Amino acid sequence: MEKKNGFYWSDEREPHFNRRKEILAKYPQVRDLFGIDKGLKFKTLALVVFQLATAPFIAELAWYWYIPLAYLVGASVSHTLFLAIHEISHDLAFKNRVPNNWLALIANIPILFPYAMSFRTYHLKHHWEQGDVNHDTDLPTDGERKVFQGFIGKLLWATNQILFYALRPMFVHPIKYEKWHKINIVFQLIAVAVYWYFVGYGAILYLLLSIFLAGSLHPLAGHFIAEHYVFKEGQETYSYYGPLNIFALNVGYHNEHHDFPNVPGTRLPEVKKTAPDFYDHLFTHKSWSNVIIQFIANPRITLGSRVRRRR
C-alpha cells in the first residue's frame, strides 16, 4: 500500500477474500452462522410503522421540541432503516430474494427517495470489488478530495455526506435500471403520495430532515467514515464494538461483515468470538462520534485516506 496522487493504492486483492478462506479452513464451524435473521423483518416493520406514525405528531410541535426530536429520534430511526436495508440487500431477512426485495421496498418508504434496489446493486459491488476505482462508489472521488480539504472543507463534507453517498454513484458508475429498480421507483412514488395525502406536507418535511440528519453530524453516521478510512496505515477495514451497534444492527463489526456478508448482524459477534486470532490484533474504533471529530480536525486524515485499486 502506497500513497500516490492523494490516495492510498494497493496492488493486492481486497483483504477479506483471503481472510475468509483462512478462517473457514481453521474454524469451519463459522459456516453454522450463515443464514437469515428471523427477527429482522419484525424489527424493520416496527421501525417503519413507528417512523410513519410519529412523523405527523412531531411535525406539529414547537421548534424547541421538533429539532431535538428530529435529531435524536427521527434521524436515529432513519439511520437504523438505512442499515436494515443494508442487511436485507444481503438477503438476510428471508431465504428467497423476492420477499427480501419487498421488505426492502417497505423499509424504504420513510426514506422517501426510491433507493433500496439501487443501494443493493452498488453495495454488492462494494463488497466484491472493494476499492476498485471504477466500480466501488463508496470511494470519494478525486474531485471531492480536492475541493473538501482542511477543517472547513471536511466539516462541510461530513455535514452533507448523505448527499455525496446518494449522488456519487450516478456520476461514477451509472447502472442500467432493471425490473426491481423500476418497481422500487413506482412503489415508492405511490406510497409517498398516499402518505402525503393523509398526513400532509409537515410529516414529509420532518422525514426529510430526519434523513438529512441521519447522514450528517450524527453519531450513527460516524460508521460511514469509520469503516474504510485509513486511520492506521496498512489496514483497510475497521470495526467498532461499542454500544451504538444496538441501533446499527451490528454494522460496527465491519471486518467480520466483509469477511462473511452472509452472516446476519445478530451473529457477527460470534464470528469474532470464534476466530479471535484473526481480529483481536486489528485496530478498532472506540467511538463513532470521535471518528467524525478526528476526520474533521486531524489534518492527516483526508478524503484521500481511502485505499484504491485497479483491476
RAKA-V628103 format. One record per residue. N is the residue number from 0. RES is the residue in one letter. PHI is phi in degrees with one decimal (NA if undefined). OMEGA is omega in whole degrees, -180 to 180 (999 if undefined). Layout:
# RAKA-V628103
n & res & phi & omega
N & RES & PHI & OMEGA
N & RES & PHI & OMEGA
This chain:
# RAKA-V628103
n & res & phi & omega
0 & M & NA & 180
1 & E & -134.7 & 179
2 & K & -88.6 & -178
3 & K & -151.3 & 179
4 & N & 53.7 & 174
5 & G & 88.3 & -180
6 & F & -122.7 & 169
7 & Y & -85.3 & -180
8 & W & -124.1 & 179
9 & S & -130.7 & 175
10 & D & -95.1 & -178
11 & E & -94.6 & 176
12 & R & -67.5 & 178
13 & E & -54.0 & -167
14 & P & -70.4 & -170
15 & H & -79.2 & -178
16 & F & -60.8 & -179
17 & N & -71.4 & -180
18 & R & -64.1 & 178
19 & R & -58.1 & -179
20 & K & -63.7 & -179
21 & E & -66.9 & 180
22 & I & -65.8 & -179
23 & L & -66.1 & 178
24 & A & -68.4 & -177
25 & K & -88.2 & -177
26 & Y & -127.6 & -178
27 & P & -60.5 & 180
28 & Q & -67.1 & 176
29 & V & -60.3 & 179
30 & R & -59.2 & 180
31 & D & -67.5 & -180
32 & L & -86.7 & 179
33 & F & -64.8 & 174
34 & G & 127.6 & -174
35 & I & -96.3 & 172
36 & D & -101.3 & -175
37 & K & -63.5 & -179
38 & G & -88.7 & -175
39 & L & -60.9 & -178
40 & K & -63.8 & -180
41 & F & -71.7 & 176
42 & K & -60.9 & -177
43 & T & -63.5 & -179
44 & L & -63.9 & 178
45 & A & -63.2 & 179
46 & L & -65.8 & 179
47 & V & -62.6 & -180
48 & V & -62.2 & -180
49 & F & -60.1 & -176
50 & Q & -65.6 & -179
51 & L & -70.2 & -177
52 & A & -76.8 & -177
53 & T & -84.8 & -176
54 & A & -54.7 & -179
55 & P & -62.9 & -178
56 & F & -78.6 & 178
57 & I & -65.8 & 180
58 & A & -61.7 & -179
59 & E & -90.5 & -176
60 & L & -79.0 & 174
61 & A & -64.7 & -173
62 & W & -58.0 & -176
63 & Y & -73.3 & 168
64 & W & -99.0 & -174
65 & Y & -59.7 & -175
66 & I & -67.6 & 177
67 & P & -61.0 & 179
68 & L & -69.6 & 177
69 & A & -63.5 & -179
70 & Y & -75.4 & -174
71 & L & -79.2 & -175
72 & V & -103.7 & -175
73 & G & -58.8 & -179
74 & A & -67.9 & -180
75 & S & -64.8 & 179
76 & V & -66.4 & 178
77 & S & -58.8 & -178
78 & H & -67.8 & 177
79 & T & -64.3 & 175
80 & L & -67.9 & 173
81 & F & -53.6 & -174
82 & L & -77.6 & 172
83 & A & -65.6 & 177
84 & I & -62.8 & 175
85 & H & -60.1 & 178
86 & E & -61.5 & -177
87 & I & -66.3 & 180
88 & S & -63.5 & 176
89 & H & -95.0 & 179
90 & D & 58.6 & -176
91 & L & -105.1 & 177
92 & A & -99.4 & 179
93 & F & -133.3 & -180
94 & K & -73.0 & -178
95 & N & -102.7 & -174
96 & R & -68.2 & -174
97 & V & -59.2 & 178
98 & P & -62.8 & 174
99 & N & -62.3 & 179
100 & N & -62.6 & 180
101 & W & -65.8 & 177
102 & L & -64.1 & 178
103 & A & -62.2 & 178
104 & L & -64.6 & 178
105 & I & -67.5 & 178
106 & A & -62.5 & -178
107 & N & -72.2 & -172
108 & I & -53.4 & -178
109 & P & -69.0 & 178
110 & I & -82.7 & 174
111 & L & 72.3 & -178
112 & F & -92.1 & -177
113 & P & -76.6 & -174
114 & Y & -120.9 & -169
115 & A & -57.3 & -176
116 & M & -75.2 & 175
117 & S & -66.3 & 178
118 & F & -59.0 & 179
119 & R & -55.9 & -178
120 & T & -60.3 & -177
121 & Y & -71.0 & -177
122 & H & -68.4 & 178
123 & L & -65.4 & 174
124 & K & -64.4 & 178
125 & H & -58.8 & 180
126 & H & -70.0 & -172
127 & W & -84.5 & -180
128 & E & -131.6 & -176
129 & Q & -56.1 & 178
130 & G & 84.8 & 180
131 & D & -66.6 & -174
132 & V & -62.9 & -177
133 & N & -96.0 & -173
134 & H & -128.8 & -179
135 & D & -91.7 & -176
136 & T & -80.0 & 172
137 & D & -74.9 & 180
138 & L & -76.5 & 171
139 & P & -62.4 & 178
140 & T & -80.2 & 177
141 & D & -64.9 & 177
142 & G & -63.1 & 177
143 & E & -60.9 & -179
144 & R & -60.4 & -177
145 & K & -75.0 & -176
146 & V & -79.2 & -172
147 & F & -99.2 & -180
148 & Q & -108.8 & 176
149 & G & 69.7 & -176
150 & F & -58.8 & -176
151 & I & -66.5 & -179
152 & G & -61.4 & -179
153 & K & -69.1 & 176
154 & L & -62.9 & 178
155 & L & -63.3 & -180
156 & W & -65.7 & -179
157 & A & -64.3 & 179
158 & T & -65.3 & -176
159 & N & -113.4 & -172
160 & Q & -62.5 & 178
161 & I & -61.5 & 180
162 & L & -70.1 & 179
163 & F & -68.0 & 178
164 & Y & -65.9 & -179
165 & A & -78.8 & -172
166 & L & -93.8 & -176
167 & R & -54.4 & -177
168 & P & -56.9 & -177
169 & M & -66.4 & -179
170 & F & -96.9 & -176
171 & V & -79.2 & -174
172 & H & -149.3 & 179
173 & P & -59.9 & -180
174 & I & -112.2 & 174
175 & K & -81.3 & -178
176 & Y & -75.7 & -179
177 & E & -109.0 & -172
178 & K & -50.1 & -174
179 & W & -73.0 & 173
180 & H & -62.7 & -179
181 & K & -69.7 & 176
182 & I & -60.8 & 179
183 & N & -56.8 & -178
184 & I & -65.2 & -178
185 & V & -64.6 & -180
186 & F & -59.6 & -177
187 & Q & -68.5 & 178
188 & L & -60.5 & 180
189 & I & -66.6 & -177
190 & A & -61.9 & -179
191 & V & -68.7 & 179
192 & A & -62.4 & 179
193 & V & -64.7 & -180
194 & Y & -61.7 & 178
195 & W & -58.4 & -179
196 & Y & -58.5 & -175
197 & F & -86.7 & -174
198 & V & -114.4 & 179
199 & G & 90.2 & -173
200 & Y & -73.6 & -179
201 & G & -59.2 & 179
202 & A & -66.2 & 178
203 & I & -64.8 & 179
204 & L & -63.4 & 178
205 & Y & -63.1 & 178
206 & L & -64.6 & 177
207 & L & -61.0 & 179
208 & L & -63.3 & 179
209 & S & -61.5 & 180
210 & I & -63.7 & -179
211 & F & -61.6 & -179
212 & L & -64.8 & -180
213 & A & -62.6 & 179
214 & G & -113.7 & -178
215 & S & -117.3 & -180
216 & L & -84.8 & -178
217 & H & -120.8 & -178
218 & P & -51.4 & -179
219 & L & -66.0 & 180
220 & A & -69.8 & 177
221 & G & -61.1 & -178
222 & H & -68.6 & 177
223 & F & -57.1 & -179
224 & I & -83.4 & -174
225 & A & -63.1 & -169
226 & E & -66.7 & -172
227 & H & -136.5 & 176
228 & Y & -74.5 & -173
229 & V & -76.3 & 174
230 & F & -100.0 & 175
231 & K & -137.9 & -176
232 & E & -59.2 & -178
233 & G & 97.8 & 179
234 & Q & -118.1 & -172
235 & E & -105.6 & -178
236 & T & -126.5 & -173
237 & Y & -131.7 & 177
238 & S & -105.7 & 175
239 & Y & -136.6 & -175
240 & Y & -114.0 & -175
241 & G & -83.4 & -173
242 & P & -67.8 & -179
243 & L & -67.6 & 175
244 & N & -60.7 & 177
245 & I & -58.6 & -178
246 & F & -89.6 & -174
247 & A & -108.6 & 178
248 & L & 53.2 & 176
249 & N & 63.6 & 176
250 & V & -65.3 & 177
251 & G & -61.7 & 176
252 & Y & -77.4 & -166
253 & H & -83.6 & 173
254 & N & -62.1 & 179
255 & E & -64.0 & 180
256 & H & -66.1 & 179
257 & H & -69.7 & 176
258 & D & -68.0 & -176
259 & F & -137.1 & -179
260 & P & -67.3 & 176
261 & N & -93.9 & 171
262 & V & -103.6 & -179
263 & P & -66.4 & -177
264 & G & -55.1 & -179
265 & T & -62.2 & -177
266 & R & -111.0 & 178
267 & L & -63.2 & 175
268 & P & -58.3 & 178
269 & E & -68.8 & 176
270 & V & -61.0 & 180
271 & K & -62.4 & -179
272 & K & -65.5 & -178
273 & T & -74.1 & -176
274 & A & -125.1 & -175
275 & P & -62.8 & -178
276 & D & -67.3 & 178
277 & F & -94.7 & -173
278 & Y & -125.2 & -172
279 & D & -64.1 & -178
280 & H & -87.0 & -176
281 & L & -79.6 & 175
282 & F & -68.1 & 179
283 & T & -127.2 & 176
284 & H & -90.6 & 180
285 & K & -97.7 & -176
286 & S & -152.9 & 176
287 & W & -70.7 & 177
288 & S & -63.1 & 179
289 & N & -67.0 & 176
290 & V & -60.3 & 179
291 & I & -62.7 & -179
292 & I & -62.8 & -180
293 & Q & -64.1 & 179
294 & F & -59.9 & -177
295 & I & -75.9 & -170
296 & A & -92.1 & -175
297 & N & -86.6 & -177
298 & P & -65.5 & -180
299 & R & -76.8 & -180
300 & I & -103.3 & -177
301 & T & -133.3 & 175
302 & L & -69.2 & 174
303 & G & -90.5 & 180
304 & S & -82.4 & 178
305 & R & -134.4 & 180
306 & V & -91.6 & 177
307 & R & -110.8 & 174
308 & R & -148.7 & 173
309 & R & -113.1 & 178
310 & R & -66.4 & 999
